[in-house]
Amino acid sequence: MTPVRLALGFVLIGFTALWLAAGMTAPDTHSFQPLVTQYTGTMALALMSLAMVLATRPKWLERPLNGLDRMYRLHKWLGITGLGFMLVHWWVSSGEHLRLRRRWAEEAPAALQAWFQQQEGIAEAVGEWAFYAVVVLLLLALVRWFPYHLFQKVHRLLAVAYVFIVYHSLVLMPPNYWTQPIGWLVAALIVAGLVSTVIVLSGRIGHSRKVNGTIESLTFYPRLEVLEGTVNLDEGWPGHRPGQFAFITDEKREGAHPYTIASDWVPEEHRLTFFVKELGDHTRQLPAVLKEGMPVTVEGPYGCFDFEDNHCRQIWIAGGIGITPFVARIKYLAHNPGEHSRIDLFFCTEEYDQEAAEKLIADARAAEVQLHLYYTPRDGFLTGDRIRATVPEWNNASIWFCGPTGFGHALKRDLVANGLRPKDFHQELFRMR
């Protein structure tokens, strides 16, 4: 099971167990409806709080979740699952909150009772409208054709909606929650979520990991629709491992975009190289927009696709622009010949550029990496059978894949069915939304 599924399952089961252990009951009613209202409200608040924390890209969670790509996948599914609980909560509530709050208020001082009575109606209305906002904003986040720069701006509004959800929950949450472990945990998550909200709305995500730089050179490969750019960084970059990526901001309106780093880190040079494939509106404009000498901001590094394992044999598989992390590793191996495994690199591409191909062949030779170039219109598709025929000892190797998701899943199914251990197949999940 993947780290994302394990983490999501642990959160759902853990919170449900704590809620059940709290022994929540529906006061003054034999209806099951208040219980469902309490449970779904608690779960929605907890999941949205965790999603807010992950939105800040906390570095300390990268290794446990196996990379920022997995963290963002978990962030996405926490939001979707939280929305599901919110939907059920909205559907079944039917005013039950008001009865629960009135019972608590009668046991409180008169001033506090009056204040909560005044807030109950407002909190219910605020919660309902926040729910509608979350539905719209999450649907926009899931629509692939929605422009990325608009997605970033609209997605930040979820932080505002989260604040209103917290207000709704604090006013209407049954008071005995706060004397139970579930209440203590929810309170801690609310604090963490509100701190994360401030970070998101103030634009300080990854602030301590940002370094200024200048575009030093640009090379465009028209046949590949790929732009190669080198950035000269100011002091402060901590260095990176081959296979990691960074967020680059070239204009504030567009915001930060993630790109895999295509170069080894040489501290004396302070340079990073990136390959950018024309895949959307923003990337198609870059060859005309970017200029040498232009200032940029680089944030990172992130990612755990770092080729670190205990295998002396590795098989790398790249599809299209997925060659980028392997180029970085090749350059690293050429500079560090002592750190070497026996490596076969399968590169599958639908476009061919002679200049780019010659660079890759020369780099692979310098790093003593065996390159197998598949130009699919000429050579056909790479399959598990072809890999096994080319590398007879394949089942003693670890597999590192970066490319189209469907291609990776198909190869993994085939190789695992023929004896590969699932944990030996490493796949980059580079979709950030």
Residue pairs with C-beta under 8 A, 6 or more apart in sequence:
1 9
2 70
3 64
3 65
3 66
3 70
4 65
4 70
4 73
4 74
4 77
7 65
7 74
8 74
8 77
8 78
8 81
11 46
11 47
11 50
11 78
12 43
12 81
15 42
15 43
15 46
15 182
15 185
16 39
16 43
18 180
18 181
18 182
18 185
19 38
19 39
19 42
19 43
19 182
21 180
21 181
21 182
22 176
22 177
22 180
22 181
22 182
22 183
24 35
24 38
24 39
24 174
24 176
24 177
25 35
26 32
26 33
26 34
26 35
26 38
26 96
26 100
27 34
27 99
27 100
27 103
28 99
28 103
29 99
31 96
33 92
33 94
33 96
34 96
34 99
34 100
36 88
36 89
36 92
37 89
37 92
37 93
37 96
37 97
38 100
38 174
40 85
40 86
40 88
40 89
40 92
41 85
41 89
41 93
41 169
41 172
41 173
42 173
42 177
42 182
42 186
43 82
43 85
44 82
44 83
44 85
44 86
44 89
44 165
45 165
45 166
45 169
45 186
45 189
45 190
46 185
46 186
46 189
47 78
47 79
47 81
47 82
47 85
48 78
48 79
48 82
48 134
48 162
48 165
48 193
49 162
49 186
49 189
49 190
49 192
49 193
50 78
50 189
50 193
51 75
51 78
51 79
51 82
52 159
52 162
52 192
52 193
52 196
52 197
52 200
53 189
53 192
53 193
53 196
54 61
54 71
54 72
54 74
54 75
54 78
55 75
55 159
55 196
55 200
55 205
56 196
56 199
56 200
56 205
56 206
57 68
57 71
57 205
57 206
57 302
58 71
59 209
59 302
61 71
62 68
62 71
62 302
62 303
62 304
63 304
65 71
65 74
66 304
67 302
67 303
67 304
67 305
67 428
67 429
68 245
68 302
68 303
69 303
69 305
69 428
69 429
69 430
69 431
69 432
70 429
72 431
72 432
72 433
73 429
73 431
76 141
76 433
79 138
79 141
79 158
80 138
80 142
83 134
83 135
83 138
86 131
86 134
87 131
87 135
90 128
90 131
95 124
97 120
97 123
97 124
97 172
98 120
98 124
100 172
100 174
101 116
101 120
101 171
101 172
101 174
102 117
102 120
104 116
104 174
104 175
105 112
105 113
105 116
105 117
106 113
108 116
116 171
119 171
120 171
120 172
122 171
123 167
123 168
123 171
123 172
124 168
124 172
126 164
126 167
126 168
127 164
127 165
127 168
127 169
127 172
129 164
130 161
130 164
130 165
130 168
131 165
133 157
133 161
134 158
134 161
134 165
137 154
137 155
137 157
137 158
137 161
138 158
140 146
140 151
140 154
140 155
141 151
141 154
141 155
141 158
141 433
142 433
144 433
146 154
147 281
147 282
148 254
148 255
148 257
148 280
148 281
148 282
148 433
149 253
149 254
149 255
149 282
151 433
152 255
153 255
156 200
156 201
159 196
159 197
159 200
159 201
160 197
160 201
162 193
162 197
163 194
163 197
166 190
166 193
166 194
169 190
170 190
176 183
177 183
177 186
178 184
178 187
199 205
206 247
206 256
206 299
206 300
209 238
209 299
209 300
210 297
210 298
210 299
211 233
211 234
211 235
211 236
211 237
211 297
211 298
211 299
212 233
212 234
212 295
212 296
212 297
212 298
213 231
213 232
213 233
213 234
213 272
213 295
213 296
213 297
213 298
214 231
214 232
214 293
214 294
214 295
214 296
215 229
215 230
215 231
215 232
215 290
215 291
215 292
215 293
215 294
215 295
215 296
216 230
216 231
216 232
216 271
216 292
217 229
217 230
217 292
218 227
218 228
218 229
218 230
218 287
218 290
218 291
218 292
219 227
219 228
219 229
220 226
220 227
220 228
220 287
221 227
221 228
221 353
221 355
221 356
223 351
223 352
223 353
224 277
224 349
224 351
224 353
224 356
225 277
225 278
225 351
226 275
226 276
226 277
226 278
226 321
226 356
227 275
227 276
227 278
227 283
227 286
227 287
227 290
228 262
228 273
228 274
228 275
228 276
229 273
229 274
229 276
229 290
230 263
230 271
230 272
230 273
230 274
231 248
231 271
231 272
231 273
231 274
231 296
231 298
232 270
232 271
233 270
233 271
233 272
233 298
234 270
235 270
237 265
237 270
237 272
237 298
238 301
239 265
239 267
239 301
240 246
240 261
240 265
240 272
240 300
240 301
241 301
241 306
241 307
241 308
242 261
242 264
242 306
242 307
242 325
242 328
242 329
242 331
242 332
243 260
243 303
243 305
243 306
243 307
243 325
243 328
243 329
243 428
244 260
244 261
244 300
244 301
244 302
244 303
244 305
244 306
244 325
245 258
245 259
245 260
245 261
245 300
245 301
245 302
245 303
245 430
246 258
246 259
246 261
246 272
246 274
246 298
246 299
246 300
246 301
246 302
247 256
247 257
247 258
247 259
247 298
247 299
247 300
247 302
248 256
248 257
248 259
248 274
248 296
248 297
248 298
248 299
249 255
249 256
249 257
249 296
249 297
249 299
250 286
250 289
250 290
250 294
250 296
251 289
254 282
256 297
256 299
257 282
257 283
258 302
258 430
258 432
259 274
259 275
259 276
259 324
260 274
260 275
260 303
260 324
260 325
260 328
260 402
260 428
260 430
261 272
261 273
261 274
261 300
261 301
261 324
261 325
261 328
262 273
262 274
262 275
262 324
262 325
262 327
262 328
263 271
263 272
263 273
263 327
263 328
263 331
264 328
264 331
264 332
264 334
264 335
265 272
266 335
272 298
274 324
275 321
275 323
275 324
275 327
276 283
276 286
277 283
277 320
277 321
278 284
278 286
279 321
303 428
305 325
305 400
305 402
305 426
305 428
307 314
307 329
307 400
309 398
309 424
309 426
311 341
311 396
311 397
311 398
311 424
312 341
312 342
313 341
313 342
313 343
313 393
313 396
313 397
313 398
314 341
314 342
314 343
314 344
314 397
314 398
314 399
314 400
315 343
315 344
315 346
315 387
315 391
315 394
315 397
315 398
315 399
315 400
316 326
316 329
316 343
316 344
316 345
316 346
316 369
316 399
316 400
316 401
317 345
317 346
317 348
317 382
317 387
317 399
317 400
317 401
317 402
317 403
317 408
317 411
318 326
318 345
318 346
318 347
318 348
318 401
318 402
318 403
319 348
319 349
319 402
319 403
319 404
319 407
319 408
320 348
320 349
320 350
320 403
320 404
322 401
322 402
322 403
322 404
322 428
323 347
323 349
323 360
323 402
324 402
325 402
325 428
326 345
326 347
326 400
326 402
327 360
327 363
330 345
330 363
330 364
330 366
330 367
330 369
331 363
331 367
332 339
333 339
333 340
333 343
333 367
333 368
333 369
334 363
334 366
334 367
337 368
340 367
340 368
343 368
343 369
343 370
344 369
344 370
344 372
344 390
344 391
345 364
345 369
345 370
345 371
345 372
346 372
346 374
346 382
346 387
346 390
347 360
347 371
347 372
347 373
347 374
348 374
348 376
348 381
348 382
348 403
348 407
349 373
349 374
349 375
349 376
350 375
350 376
350 377
352 375
357 373
360 371
360 373
361 371
361 373
364 370
364 371
365 371
372 390
374 380
374 381
374 382
382 411
383 411
383 414
384 411
384 414
384 415
384 418
385 414
387 394
387 411
387 415
388 394
388 418
391 397
394 415
394 420
395 418
395 419
395 420
397 424
398 424
398 425
398 426
399 411
399 412
399 415
399 420
399 424
399 425
399 426
400 426
401 408
401 411
401 412
401 425
401 426
401 427
401 428
402 427
402 428
402 430
405 429
405 431
408 427
411 425
412 420
412 422
412 425
412 427
415 425
416 422
416 425
